[in-house]
Amino acid sequence: MQSQVEGGSVSLHQMKKPRSFCVDDVAAKQSMESAVREYAVPPAVEVPDADNTTTAMWVNAEQHPNDLLFAVPSGSGWRDITTTQFRDEVVEVAKGLAAAGIKPGDRVGLMSRTRYEWTVLDYAIWVAGAVTVPVYDTSSAEQIHWILSDSEAVAIITELDAHTKLVESIRDSVPQVANLWEIESDGLRKLKDAAKDFDGDIEERRLSAKADDVATIVYTSGTTGRPKGCELTHRNLVADIANVLPSVSSMFNDTSTTLMFLPLAHVLARIIQVGCVQARVQVGHIGNPADLVATLPGFRPTFLVAVPRVFEKVFNGAQQKAIDGGKGKIFDAAARTAIDYSRAMDTGGPGLLLKLKHGLFDKLVYSKIRTLMGGRCDKAISGGAPLGERLAHFFRGAGITVYEGYGLTETSPVISINLDDALRIGTVGKPTPGTSIRIADNGELLIKGPQVFKGYWHNQEATEESFNEDGWLKTGDVAEIDKDGYLKITGRIKEIIVTAGGKNVAPAPLEDVIRAHPLVGQALVIGDGKPFISALISLDPEALPSWLERHDRPADTTIADLVDDAEVRAEIDEAIASANATVSKAESIKTYRILSAALSQETGEVTPKQSVKRNVVLEKYAADFEAIYSS
């Protein structure tokens, strides 16, 4: 891919990082105290009209045929896959799809956990000229039916027998689904065997998809209503990641490795996949996130991509291990030092005493955390939900810099991200090259850029509602832009709580602080139209066993048994106090209820990216809500 920059044509790896500029000249001259209303960054890359998501894969296979691109489990280790081997396997599977009747533009469902075959099939669908429709492996029969029927998918590929049975249970009501292959039942081999029956030109198929053609329809997991299918084009995906890669080359380069454990059905993992293929980062896959800790030492990634909950669990797990070993005070001191050290990095650098303390705790604590993450991982990307500022400072102070970003399914997904030479903890970075951001009069963040989706599949009304009259995408998020162009998300428009006294309260910042406590699984701050703010708290079932052991409680004690437990409530009181310390008295949480069960994706209260479905929880636990405000 070539890009015109300053009158010259250069490759992605040669390109200079773009200089950002402020759209509003007046805003650019405002003082530090004044909010910037609009900010934009010029593009680093322009995607040619003839390119698509497979272009970089082809270029790499031809120019770097022996570079390692993937690693697949083999016995007790890993087997390497080169760029050429990956391309050849993709082509073979693509021919099989074409031989089975998949035509350019056809939608093909893909329901599987994260694994190498997911990526092979995704690219094979693209090479065949078709459109991938991801389906979460945790989806119910009803959800599968909606996605397959709404997208008019003509085929679906599942992973496990359980997935296949779910599809078969609704097969009669989606008659257009003519083909079904199962990965664990030799589905890829069957497709490769069928490749010999394809007498067309697969290269012609691959090139038939142009930049503005739809590459994938991603159904929003959404916290309300039926999922809507986001039409993302090849240009959306390629422009989104290609414009970021030059500025995160410390992670995305041909000597880097990463473990993919987030669901590839989610657009965050998907865009990282596209970026790794383009930048020739070697990728390993983990289908079960619970296997991550055991896999890290053997694979030794140089960076990871995760949602904030993963970082919270790493911190909480290390803290809990220290407490269990009688070293809780040492860990707490180390955590404070890491946070202070990181903050000092932004204010002239740490002093001598802080350096000495940091060096001591590096040997005692931080090095052990880095070893837990494989020993080579010094960077990570966080997205999908807000990352607490203290947590980001802790990890940077411990030697692992977390690059927090922000985006939506509708923006492919990256809108902004912290970069190698532009990182500000507490923000989600500057807009990516080619992206313009604006703050509307009501505080809502608006977006323009090449990554903004084509629209919602078969839903013109929802598409029109998602843009304002000037063509800006409405994100639904409340945000601020500082004088340097860094973006900070402060809440959701629809989630802003207005108390009976007229006080506006953003629940997300309070929830983030509460959720950082090791015992807390999820937190829901409530109080819209009520006289005061309160919260519903669910305990973390993974943290429960060690807590029960430390407090000499029976191992079979349930969450329901602990709802009114004095010691549990004392710990939750601490979490609530920490959250309240970040806001005014009028915004603080006055009381809370501990729920009788954990909130989870399996029970329907949490989305795949771990966002709480507020309406579902409030309906399910209406009695707890009423009890708060009737007492």
C-alpha positions as CSV (number, residue, x, y, z in Angstrom):
1,M,0.0,0.0,0.0
2,Q,1.3,3.4,-0.9
3,S,0.3,6.8,0.5
4,Q,0.8,10.4,-0.6
5,V,2.5,12.3,2.1
6,E,4.1,15.7,1.6
7,G,4.2,15.2,-2.1
8,G,6.0,11.8,-2.0
9,S,5.0,8.2,-2.1
10,V,6.3,6.2,0.8
11,S,5.7,2.8,2.3
12,L,3.9,2.4,5.7
13,H,7.1,1.5,7.5
14,Q,8.9,4.5,6.0
15,M,6.2,7.0,6.7
16,K,6.6,9.9,9.1
17,K,4.1,10.1,11.9
18,P,1.4,12.7,11.0
19,R,1.4,16.1,12.6
20,S,-1.9,16.8,14.3
21,F,-3.8,20.0,14.0
22,C,-6.8,21.7,15.6
23,V,-9.7,22.3,13.2
24,D,-10.9,25.3,15.2
25,D,-8.2,28.0,15.1
26,V,-9.8,29.8,17.9
27,A,-10.0,26.7,20.0
28,A,-6.3,26.0,19.3
29,K,-5.5,29.4,21.0
30,Q,-7.7,28.8,24.0
31,S,-6.1,28.6,27.4
32,M,-5.5,25.2,29.2
33,E,-8.7,25.8,31.2
34,S,-10.9,26.1,28.1
35,A,-12.3,23.0,26.4
36,V,-11.5,22.4,22.7
37,R,-14.6,21.7,20.7
38,E,-13.2,20.1,17.6
39,Y,-9.9,18.4,16.7
40,A,-8.6,16.4,13.8
41,V,-5.6,14.6,12.6
42,P,-4.7,14.3,8.9
43,P,-4.5,10.8,7.4
44,A,-1.2,9.0,7.3
45,V,-2.5,6.5,4.7
46,E,-5.0,6.7,1.9
47,V,-6.5,3.4,0.9
48,P,-6.5,2.8,-2.9
49,D,-10.0,2.0,-4.3
50,A,-8.9,-1.3,-5.6
51,D,-7.4,-2.6,-2.2
52,N,-9.2,-4.8,0.3
53,T,-8.4,-6.6,3.5
54,T,-6.4,-9.3,1.7
55,T,-4.0,-7.0,-0.1
56,A,-1.4,-6.8,2.7
57,M,-1.6,-10.6,3.1
58,W,-0.7,-11.1,-0.6
59,V,2.1,-8.5,-0.5
60,N,3.7,-10.0,2.6
61,A,3.6,-13.5,1.2
62,E,5.3,-12.3,-2.0
63,Q,7.9,-9.9,-0.4
64,H,8.5,-11.7,3.0
65,P,7.6,-15.4,2.2
66,N,9.4,-16.9,5.2
67,D,8.4,-14.4,7.9
68,L,6.5,-16.0,10.8
69,L,2.8,-15.0,11.0
70,F,1.1,-17.5,13.3
71,A,1.9,-20.1,15.8
72,V,-0.5,-23.0,16.4
73,P,-0.5,-25.5,19.3
74,S,1.4,-28.6,18.6
75,G,2.0,-31.2,21.3
76,S,3.4,-29.3,24.3
77,G,4.7,-26.4,22.1
78,W,3.8,-24.3,19.1
79,R,4.2,-24.9,15.3
80,D,5.1,-21.8,13.2
81,I,3.1,-20.7,10.2
82,T,4.8,-18.4,7.6
83,T,3.1,-15.7,5.6
84,T,3.2,-18.0,2.5
85,Q,1.8,-21.0,4.3
86,F,-1.0,-18.9,5.7
87,R,-1.9,-17.4,2.3
88,D,-1.8,-20.8,0.6
89,E,-4.1,-22.4,3.2
90,V,-6.5,-19.4,2.9
91,V,-6.6,-19.8,-0.9
92,E,-7.3,-23.5,-0.6
93,V,-10.2,-23.0,1.8
94,A,-11.5,-20.1,-0.3
95,K,-11.6,-22.3,-3.4
96,G,-13.6,-24.8,-1.3
97,L,-16.1,-22.2,-0.4
98,A,-16.5,-21.1,-4.0
99,A,-16.9,-24.7,-5.1
100,A,-19.7,-25.0,-2.6
101,G,-21.6,-22.2,-4.2
102,I,-20.5,-19.2,-2.2
103,K,-20.6,-16.2,-4.5
104,P,-19.1,-12.7,-4.2
105,G,-21.2,-10.6,-1.8
106,D,-22.8,-13.6,-0.1
107,R,-22.9,-13.5,3.7
108,V,-21.2,-16.4,5.6
109,G,-21.7,-16.9,9.3
110,L,-18.7,-17.8,11.5
111,M,-19.4,-19.2,15.0
112,S,-16.3,-20.2,16.9
113,R,-14.1,-19.5,19.8
114,T,-10.8,-17.6,19.1
115,R,-8.5,-20.0,17.2
116,Y,-6.2,-20.0,14.2
117,E,-8.9,-21.6,12.0
118,W,-11.2,-18.5,12.7
119,T,-8.6,-16.3,11.0
120,V,-8.1,-18.7,8.1
121,L,-11.8,-18.8,7.5
122,D,-12.2,-15.1,7.8
123,Y,-9.6,-14.4,5.2
124,A,-10.9,-17.3,3.0
125,I,-14.3,-15.8,3.0
126,W,-12.8,-12.5,1.9
127,V,-10.7,-14.1,-0.8
128,A,-13.8,-15.8,-2.1
129,G,-15.3,-12.3,-2.4
130,A,-17.9,-12.9,0.3
131,V,-18.8,-11.2,3.6
132,T,-18.0,-12.6,7.0
133,V,-20.8,-12.5,9.6
134,P,-19.3,-13.3,13.1
135,V,-21.5,-15.0,15.6
136,Y,-20.4,-15.2,19.3
137,D,-19.7,-18.8,20.3
138,T,-21.8,-18.1,23.4
139,S,-24.9,-17.1,21.4
140,S,-28.3,-18.7,22.0
141,A,-30.4,-20.3,19.4
142,E,-32.6,-17.2,19.2
143,Q,-29.6,-14.9,18.7
144,I,-28.2,-17.2,16.0
145,H,-31.5,-17.2,14.3
146,W,-31.7,-13.4,14.3
147,I,-28.2,-12.9,12.9
148,L,-28.5,-15.6,10.2
149,S,-32.0,-14.5,9.1
150,D,-31.3,-10.8,9.2
151,S,-28.0,-11.0,7.4
152,E,-29.5,-13.5,4.9
153,A,-26.4,-15.7,5.4
154,V,-26.2,-18.6,2.8
155,A,-23.8,-20.7,5.0
156,I,-22.4,-20.9,8.4
157,I,-19.2,-22.4,9.9
158,T,-19.3,-23.6,13.5
159,E,-16.6,-24.9,15.7
160,L,-18.1,-27.5,18.1
161,D,-20.9,-30.0,18.0
162,A,-22.7,-27.9,20.6
163,H,-22.7,-25.0,18.2
164,T,-23.8,-27.2,15.3
165,K,-26.8,-28.5,17.3
166,L,-27.9,-25.0,18.1
167,V,-27.8,-24.0,14.4
168,E,-29.6,-27.2,13.4
169,S,-32.3,-26.4,16.0
170,I,-33.3,-23.3,14.0
171,R,-32.2,-24.5,10.5
172,D,-35.8,-24.9,9.2
173,S,-36.5,-21.2,9.9
174,V,-33.4,-20.0,7.9
175,P,-33.9,-22.0,4.7
176,Q,-31.4,-19.8,2.8
177,V,-28.5,-21.4,4.9
178,A,-27.6,-24.0,2.3
179,N,-24.2,-25.1,3.8
180,L,-22.9,-25.9,7.3
181,W,-19.4,-26.9,8.1
182,E,-18.0,-27.7,11.6
183,I,-14.3,-27.1,12.3
184,E,-14.0,-30.0,14.8
185,S,-15.6,-32.3,12.3
186,D,-12.9,-31.8,9.7
187,G,-14.7,-28.8,8.2
188,L,-11.6,-27.2,6.9
189,R,-10.4,-30.5,5.4
190,K,-13.7,-30.9,3.6
191,L,-13.5,-27.4,2.2
192,K,-9.9,-28.1,1.0
193,D,-11.0,-31.4,-0.6
194,A,-13.8,-29.5,-2.4
195,A,-11.2,-27.0,-3.7
196,K,-10.4,-29.3,-6.6
197,D,-13.9,-28.9,-7.9
198,F,-13.5,-25.1,-8.3
199,D,-12.7,-24.3,-11.9
200,G,-12.8,-20.5,-11.6
201,D,-10.1,-17.9,-11.0
202,I,-9.7,-17.4,-7.2
203,E,-7.5,-14.4,-7.8
204,E,-10.2,-12.8,-9.8
205,R,-12.6,-13.5,-6.9
206,R,-10.1,-11.9,-4.4
207,L,-9.7,-8.8,-6.5
208,S,-13.5,-8.5,-7.1
209,A,-14.0,-7.0,-3.6
210,K,-13.1,-3.3,-3.8
211,A,-12.3,-0.9,-0.9
212,D,-15.9,0.3,-0.5
213,D,-17.5,-3.1,-0.7
214,V,-18.8,-4.6,2.6
215,A,-16.2,-6.9,4.2
216,T,-18.1,-7.9,7.3
217,I,-21.4,-7.4,9.1
218,V,-20.8,-7.2,12.8
219,Y,-23.8,-7.4,15.0
220,T,-23.6,-5.2,18.0
221,S,-23.8,-7.1,21.3
222,G,-25.6,-4.0,22.6
223,T,-27.0,-3.5,26.1
224,T,-30.5,-2.8,24.9
225,G,-32.7,-4.0,22.0
226,R,-32.0,-6.4,19.2
227,P,-28.5,-6.4,17.8
228,K,-28.0,-4.3,14.7
229,G,-25.7,-5.4,11.9
230,C,-22.9,-2.9,11.3
231,E,-21.7,-2.9,7.7
232,L,-18.0,-2.4,7.7
233,T,-16.2,-2.1,4.4
234,H,-12.7,-3.2,3.4
235,R,-11.8,0.5,3.5
236,N,-13.2,0.9,7.0
237,L,-11.0,-1.9,8.4
238,V,-7.8,-1.2,6.4
239,A,-7.9,2.6,6.8
240,D,-8.6,2.2,10.6
241,I,-5.6,0.0,11.3
242,A,-3.2,1.2,8.6
243,N,-3.4,4.8,9.9
244,V,-2.4,3.6,13.4
245,L,0.4,1.1,12.6
246,P,3.1,3.7,12.0
247,S,2.6,5.2,15.4
248,V,2.6,1.9,17.4
249,S,5.5,0.3,15.6
250,S,7.0,-0.6,19.0
251,M,4.3,-3.3,19.2
252,F,3.4,-4.0,15.6
253,N,6.5,-5.1,13.9
254,D,8.0,-8.3,12.4
255,T,9.8,-9.2,15.6
256,S,6.7,-9.0,17.8
257,T,4.4,-11.7,19.1
258,T,1.1,-11.6,20.8
259,L,-1.5,-14.0,22.2
260,M,-5.1,-13.5,20.9
261,F,-7.6,-14.5,23.5
262,L,-10.4,-11.9,23.1
263,P,-13.3,-13.2,21.0
264,L,-12.6,-12.6,17.3
265,A,-16.3,-12.0,16.9
266,H,-15.7,-8.7,18.7
267,V,-14.4,-6.0,16.4
268,L,-11.5,-5.0,18.7
269,A,-9.9,-8.4,18.4
270,R,-10.8,-8.4,14.7
271,I,-8.9,-5.2,13.9
272,I,-5.9,-6.4,15.9
273,Q,-6.0,-9.5,13.7
274,V,-6.0,-7.4,10.6
275,G,-3.1,-5.2,12.0
276,C,-1.0,-8.3,12.9
277,V,-1.4,-9.8,9.4
278,Q,-0.4,-6.4,7.9
279,A,2.5,-5.8,10.2
280,R,3.7,-9.4,10.2
281,V,3.3,-9.8,14.0
282,Q,3.3,-13.5,15.0
283,V,0.0,-14.5,16.6
284,G,-1.0,-17.4,18.8
285,H,-4.6,-18.0,19.7
286,I,-6.3,-19.1,22.9
287,G,-9.9,-20.3,22.8
288,N,-10.5,-20.2,26.6
289,P,-9.3,-17.0,28.3
290,A,-9.0,-19.1,31.5
291,D,-5.9,-20.7,29.9
292,L,-4.1,-17.4,29.4
293,V,-2.0,-17.4,32.6
294,A,-0.8,-21.0,31.9
295,T,0.0,-20.2,28.3
296,L,1.9,-16.9,28.7
297,P,5.2,-18.4,30.0
298,G,5.6,-20.8,27.1
299,F,4.5,-18.3,24.3
300,R,6.2,-15.2,25.8
301,P,4.3,-12.5,23.9
302,T,5.9,-9.0,23.5
303,F,2.5,-7.3,23.8
304,L,-1.1,-8.2,24.7
305,V,-4.6,-6.8,23.8
306,A,-7.2,-7.0,26.6
307,V,-10.3,-5.4,28.1
308,P,-9.8,-3.6,31.4
309,R,-11.3,-6.5,33.4
310,V,-8.3,-8.6,32.5
311,F,-5.9,-5.9,33.9
312,E,-8.1,-5.6,37.0
313,K,-7.9,-9.4,37.5
314,V,-4.1,-9.5,37.1
315,F,-3.7,-6.7,39.7
316,N,-6.2,-8.2,42.1
317,G,-4.8,-11.7,41.6
318,A,-1.2,-10.5,42.4
319,Q,-2.5,-8.5,45.4
320,Q,-4.5,-11.5,46.7
321,K,-1.5,-13.8,46.3
322,A,0.6,-11.3,48.3
323,I,-2.1,-11.1,51.1
324,D,-2.3,-14.9,51.2
325,G,1.4,-15.1,51.6
326,G,1.5,-12.6,54.4
327,K,3.0,-9.9,52.1
328,G,0.0,-7.7,51.6
329,K,1.7,-4.6,53.1
330,I,4.7,-5.0,50.8
331,F,2.4,-5.3,47.8
332,D,0.4,-2.2,48.8
333,A,3.6,-0.2,49.2
334,A,4.9,-1.5,45.9
335,A,1.6,-0.5,44.2
336,R,1.8,3.0,45.6
337,T,5.4,3.3,44.5
338,A,4.6,2.1,40.9
339,I,1.7,4.7,40.7
340,D,3.9,7.5,42.0
341,Y,6.8,6.5,39.7
342,S,4.5,6.5,36.6
343,R,3.0,9.9,37.5
344,A,6.5,11.3,38.1
345,M,7.4,10.2,34.5
346,D,4.9,12.8,33.3
347,T,6.1,15.6,35.6
348,G,9.8,15.8,35.1
349,G,10.9,12.3,36.2
350,P,11.2,10.5,39.5
351,G,13.5,11.7,42.2
352,L,16.4,9.7,43.7
353,L,14.4,8.3,46.7
354,L,11.5,7.2,44.4
355,K,14.0,5.6,42.0
356,L,15.5,3.6,44.9
357,K,12.2,2.5,46.2
358,H,11.1,1.6,42.7
359,G,14.3,-0.5,42.1
360,L,13.7,-2.4,45.3
361,F,10.1,-3.2,44.5
362,D,11.0,-4.1,41.0
363,K,12.9,-7.0,42.4
364,L,10.3,-7.9,45.0
365,V,7.1,-7.4,43.1
366,Y,7.1,-5.9,39.6
367,S,9.4,-8.5,38.0
368,K,7.1,-11.3,39.2
369,I,4.2,-9.7,37.5
370,R,6.2,-9.4,34.3
371,T,7.2,-13.0,34.6
372,L,3.5,-13.9,35.0
373,M,2.9,-12.2,31.7
374,G,5.6,-14.2,30.0
375,G,8.7,-12.1,30.8
376,R,8.8,-10.2,27.5
377,C,5.5,-8.3,27.6
378,D,6.3,-4.6,28.2
379,K,3.3,-3.1,26.4
380,A,-0.4,-3.8,26.2
381,I,-3.5,-2.3,24.5
382,S,-6.7,-1.8,26.4
383,G,-10.1,-1.2,24.9
384,G,-13.8,-2.1,25.0
385,A,-14.4,-0.3,28.3
386,P,-12.8,2.4,30.4
387,L,-9.5,1.6,32.2
388,G,-9.0,3.1,35.6
389,E,-6.2,5.8,35.7
390,R,-4.6,4.3,38.9
391,L,-4.5,0.9,37.2
392,A,-2.8,2.3,34.1
393,H,-0.2,4.1,36.3
394,F,0.4,0.9,38.3
395,F,1.1,-1.2,35.2
396,R,3.4,1.5,33.6
397,G,5.2,1.8,36.9
398,A,5.6,-2.0,37.0
399,G,7.1,-2.0,33.5
400,I,4.1,-2.7,31.3
401,T,2.8,0.4,29.5
402,V,-0.9,0.1,28.7
403,Y,-2.0,2.0,25.6
404,E,-5.7,2.8,26.2
405,G,-7.9,3.4,23.2
406,Y,-11.5,4.1,22.4
407,G,-13.9,3.1,19.7
408,L,-17.2,1.6,18.6
409,T,-18.3,-1.3,16.4
410,E,-19.6,1.4,14.0
411,T,-16.0,2.9,13.7
412,S,-14.2,-0.4,12.9
413,P,-13.5,0.2,15.9
414,V,-10.6,2.6,16.7
415,I,-11.4,6.3,17.0
416,S,-8.5,7.3,19.3
417,I,-5.6,5.6,21.0
418,N,-2.5,6.5,23.0
419,L,0.6,6.2,20.8
420,D,4.4,5.5,21.2
421,D,5.2,9.2,21.2
422,A,1.8,10.6,22.4
423,L,0.6,8.9,25.5
424,R,-1.4,10.5,28.3
425,I,-2.7,8.2,31.0
426,G,-6.3,9.1,32.0
427,T,-7.2,9.7,28.4
428,V,-8.0,7.5,25.4
429,G,-5.4,9.2,23.3
430,K,-5.7,11.5,20.3
431,P,-7.9,10.7,17.3
432,T,-6.3,8.3,14.9
433,P,-4.8,9.8,11.7
434,G,-7.7,10.7,9.3
435,T,-10.2,11.1,12.1
436,S,-12.0,14.3,13.2
437,I,-13.8,14.6,16.5
438,R,-16.2,17.2,17.7
439,I,-18.1,17.9,21.0
440,A,-21.7,18.7,20.4
441,D,-23.6,21.3,22.5
442,N,-25.0,18.6,24.7
443,G,-21.5,17.2,25.3
444,E,-21.8,14.2,23.0
445,L,-18.8,13.1,21.0
446,L,-19.2,13.2,17.2
447,I,-16.9,11.5,14.7
448,K,-15.9,11.7,11.0
449,G,-13.3,9.5,9.4
450,P,-12.6,6.7,6.9
451,Q,-13.4,4.1,9.6
452,V,-17.0,5.2,10.1
453,F,-19.3,2.4,9.0
454,K,-21.4,2.3,5.9
455,G,-24.7,1.8,7.9
456,Y,-26.8,-0.7,9.6
457,W,-27.7,-3.7,7.5
458,H,-31.4,-3.5,6.4
459,N,-32.1,-0.7,8.8
460,Q,-32.0,2.7,7.1
461,E,-34.0,4.4,9.9
462,A,-31.4,3.4,12.5
463,T,-28.6,4.5,10.1
464,E,-30.1,7.9,9.6
465,E,-30.6,8.3,13.4
466,S,-26.9,7.6,14.0
467,F,-25.7,10.7,12.1
468,N,-26.5,14.4,12.7
469,E,-27.6,16.7,10.0
470,D,-23.9,17.6,9.1
471,G,-23.0,13.9,8.6
472,W,-21.2,13.4,11.9
473,L,-21.6,10.0,13.6
474,K,-23.2,10.3,17.0
475,T,-21.3,8.1,19.5
476,G,-23.7,8.4,22.4
477,D,-20.7,9.1,24.6
478,V,-20.1,12.3,26.6
479,A,-16.5,13.4,26.2
480,E,-13.9,16.2,26.6
481,I,-11.0,17.2,24.4
482,D,-8.0,18.9,26.0
483,K,-5.9,21.6,24.5
484,D,-3.4,19.0,23.1
485,G,-6.2,17.0,21.4
486,Y,-6.3,14.1,23.9
487,L,-9.8,12.7,24.3
488,K,-11.4,11.7,27.6
489,I,-14.7,9.8,27.8
490,T,-16.8,10.8,30.8
491,G,-20.0,8.8,30.4
492,R,-22.9,7.7,28.2
493,I,-25.6,10.2,27.1
494,K,-28.3,7.6,27.9
495,E,-26.7,6.6,31.2
496,I,-26.4,10.0,32.7
497,I,-28.4,10.0,35.9
498,V,-30.4,13.0,36.8
499,T,-31.4,12.9,40.5
500,A,-34.7,14.3,41.8
501,G,-32.7,17.3,42.9
502,G,-31.6,17.9,39.3
503,K,-28.0,16.8,39.8
504,N,-26.4,15.2,36.7
505,V,-24.2,12.2,37.6
506,A,-22.1,10.0,35.2
507,P,-22.2,6.4,36.6
508,A,-19.2,5.0,34.8
509,P,-16.4,6.7,36.7
510,L,-17.9,5.6,40.0
511,E,-18.4,2.1,38.7
512,D,-14.8,1.8,37.5
513,V,-13.5,2.6,41.0
514,I,-15.8,0.2,42.8
515,R,-15.1,-2.6,40.3
516,A,-11.3,-2.3,41.0
517,H,-11.9,-3.9,44.4
518,P,-10.9,-7.6,44.3
519,L,-14.3,-8.8,45.7
520,V,-16.4,-6.9,43.2
521,G,-17.4,-8.5,39.9
522,Q,-19.7,-5.7,38.6
523,A,-21.2,-2.4,39.8
524,L,-24.2,-0.6,38.7
525,V,-24.7,3.0,39.9
526,I,-28.4,4.0,39.9
527,G,-30.6,6.9,41.1
528,D,-32.3,8.4,38.0
529,G,-35.2,10.5,39.3
530,K,-34.5,9.5,42.8
531,P,-33.5,11.6,45.8
532,F,-29.9,10.1,46.0
533,I,-27.4,7.9,44.3
534,S,-27.1,4.3,45.2
535,A,-25.5,1.1,43.7
536,L,-26.1,-2.5,43.0
537,I,-23.0,-4.7,43.6
538,S,-22.3,-8.2,42.4
539,L,-19.5,-10.2,43.9
540,D,-16.8,-11.8,41.8
541,P,-17.2,-15.6,42.0
542,E,-13.5,-16.1,41.0
543,A,-12.3,-14.1,44.0
544,L,-14.7,-15.8,46.4
545,P,-12.8,-19.1,47.2
546,S,-9.6,-17.4,48.4
547,W,-11.7,-14.9,50.4
548,L,-13.6,-17.7,52.1
549,E,-10.4,-19.5,52.9
550,R,-8.8,-16.4,54.5
551,H,-11.9,-15.8,56.6
552,D,-12.2,-19.4,57.7
553,R,-15.6,-19.8,56.0
554,P,-16.9,-23.0,54.6
555,A,-15.9,-23.6,51.0
556,D,-19.5,-24.1,49.9
557,T,-20.6,-20.7,51.0
558,T,-22.6,-19.1,48.2
559,I,-22.8,-15.4,47.1
560,A,-26.4,-15.4,48.4
561,D,-25.1,-16.3,51.8
562,L,-22.8,-13.3,51.9
563,V,-25.3,-10.6,50.9
564,D,-25.6,-9.3,54.5
565,D,-22.3,-10.6,55.8
566,A,-20.6,-7.9,58.0
567,E,-17.1,-8.6,56.8
568,V,-18.0,-8.6,53.1
569,R,-19.9,-5.3,53.6
570,A,-16.9,-3.8,55.4
571,E,-14.8,-4.5,52.3
572,I,-17.5,-3.1,49.9
573,D,-17.8,-0.1,52.2
574,E,-14.1,0.6,51.4
575,A,-14.8,0.4,47.7
576,I,-17.7,2.7,47.9
577,A,-15.7,5.2,50.0
578,S,-12.9,5.1,47.4
579,A,-15.5,5.9,44.6
580,N,-17.1,8.7,46.7
581,A,-13.7,10.3,47.2
582,T,-13.6,11.1,43.5
583,V,-16.9,13.1,43.3
584,S,-18.8,15.8,45.2
585,K,-21.1,15.0,48.1
586,A,-24.2,15.4,45.8
587,E,-22.8,12.8,43.4
588,S,-21.7,10.3,46.0
589,I,-23.3,6.9,46.7
590,K,-25.4,6.9,49.8
591,T,-26.2,3.2,50.1
592,Y,-25.9,0.0,48.1
593,R,-27.2,-3.6,47.8
594,I,-25.2,-6.7,47.2
595,L,-26.9,-8.9,44.7
596,S,-27.6,-12.6,45.5
597,A,-25.9,-13.9,42.3
598,A,-23.0,-12.9,40.0
599,L,-23.7,-11.0,36.9
600,S,-22.4,-12.8,33.8
601,Q,-22.7,-13.3,30.1
602,E,-24.1,-16.8,30.6
603,T,-27.0,-15.5,32.6
604,G,-27.7,-12.6,30.2
605,E,-26.8,-9.5,32.3
606,V,-23.4,-8.8,30.7
607,T,-22.3,-8.4,27.0
608,P,-19.3,-10.3,25.5
609,K,-17.1,-7.2,26.2
610,Q,-18.3,-7.3,29.8
611,S,-20.5,-4.2,29.7
612,V,-23.5,-4.5,32.1
613,K,-26.9,-4.6,30.5
614,R,-28.4,-2.0,32.8
615,N,-32.1,-2.5,31.8
616,V,-31.8,-6.3,32.2
617,V,-30.2,-6.0,35.7
618,L,-32.7,-3.4,36.8
619,E,-35.6,-5.6,35.7
620,K,-34.2,-8.8,37.2
621,Y,-33.3,-7.1,40.5
622,A,-36.3,-4.7,40.7
623,A,-36.9,-5.8,44.3
624,D,-33.4,-4.7,45.3
625,F,-33.9,-1.4,43.5
626,E,-37.2,-0.8,45.2
627,A,-35.8,-1.8,48.6
628,I,-33.1,0.9,48.4
629,Y,-35.6,3.7,47.8
630,S,-38.5,2.5,49.9
631,S,-36.5,2.1,53.1
